[in-house]
Amino acid sequence: MAEKVENNVKKANQAIGFAVRTGVKLIAVLLLVLLVQLVISSGYDFGYNLFAAPAMSSAPGREITFTINEGEATSDIVADLKESGLIRDKFSFRCQILFYDKVLQPGEYKLNTSMTSKEILMYLNDGPGSLQE
């Protein structure tokens, strides 16, 4: 009788061990799937912001006078653009500057919240007198 009880306990322990190992594996797979989904989603968002980000507002938008001072750091300019409500994402805009090989020219600009970040970048690269007003 004691042997039978011992066998039942052993089988129960094996079943519990199997269930725990299976549960841990399942949790690990789910975490991996969530991590992959997060990486893919973040990559998509970054690519979208880099190549096809919409304007901050629809036309007619709001006109903002924006000034770039001589020698001003790109990081400060980008932060000011974000603070002014002209771009959505500072990192994506900095990458656009590098990707499109553009230089932000000093001067005073009349920008609009209905301009895309790419349009703003091209305008800031061409100089203050380049946009037909």
Buried (B, 14 or more C-beta within 10 A) or exposed (E): EEEEEEEEEEEEEEEEEEEEEEEEEEEEEEEEEEEEEEEEEEEEEBEEBBEEBEBBEEEEBEEBEBEBEEEEEBEEBBBBBBEBEBBBBBEBBBBBBEEEEBEBBBBEBEBBBBBBBBBBBBBBBEEBEEBEE
